[in-house]
Amino acid sequence: ITSLFALHHLPQEGDLARCFEQIRRIRDRDGAALWLFDHARPRGSDTAGRFAALATARRSAILERDSANSLAAAFSFDEWATAWTAA
């Protein structure tokens, strides 16, 4: 089971929890390996706006905006941990 930069598109924590529950069911049923890779919402309010500049020296305004929006929309690490533990 692989998820790459998709989970931050889920609209609410309940959706994340349901997704993790489905992942757990598949993993339990099939013994599947698991790799989840995504953004986590930064603690600092200015970090999302600065991230693209830290990661990429040459970037467009569109990349900066999309990067900031993705980070702002992401779940926090604690939200991830809570949803995963519940699943």
Secondary structure, 3 states (H helix, E strand, C coil): CEEECCHHHCCCHHHHHHHHHHHHHHHHHHCCCCEEECCCCCCCCCHHHHHHHHHCCCCCHHHHHHHHHHHHHCCCHHHHHHHHHHC
